Amino acid sequence: MFTKPRKSVPGELVQGTLDMLILKTLCRGPLHGYAIAEFIESASDEILHVEEGALYPALHRLELRGLLAADWGLSENNRRAKFYRLTAAGRRQLAEEASYWIRMTAGIARIMETA
């Protein structure tokens, strides 16, 4: 059975990568949700776009898993915001996911380079 190739949506994240990107972003230090989304977009040269509807559930999920900790504080424009930071478990999880991601993308690249 053949399926029609799925057209990708500009800025669409590869399934399963948002958690890893959040963890990687927070290696730089604590940030609130909007700043996390802004960093991912900026660091990807505006190729990746993180929707609020995906970001905040991911942050909550990571916090429940003990990979992030959060405290309330004031944002740059003096608004109350929840600031997230990596926990030791979050750093370990990031190392595992990054290692897997590097192996996976290298394998895909090898396949894509074949004639």
NORBELCOR-V597396 format. One record per residue. PSI is psi in whole degrees, -180 to 180 (NA if undefined). Layout:
psi={PSI PSI}
This chain:
psi={133 143 149 133 138 129 127 150 131 131 -1 133 145 136 133 0 -18 -45 -45 -42 -36 -48 -44 -42 -40 -4 -26 -15 172 141 156 166 -49 -39 -33 -49 -43 -43 -45 -44 -46 -47 -24 14 41 17 -39 139 128 116 145 -36 -18 -37 -53 -38 -36 -44 -43 -45 -45 -36 -43 -32 -5 13 -21 152 156 148 149 143 -167 135 -180 -29 29 32 145 129 153 122 129 146 155 144 174 -40 -35 -39 -41 -44 -42 -43 -43 -47 -39 -42 -46 -46 -43 -45 -44 -47 -33 -42 -43 -42 -41 -41 -43 -24 -9 152 NA}
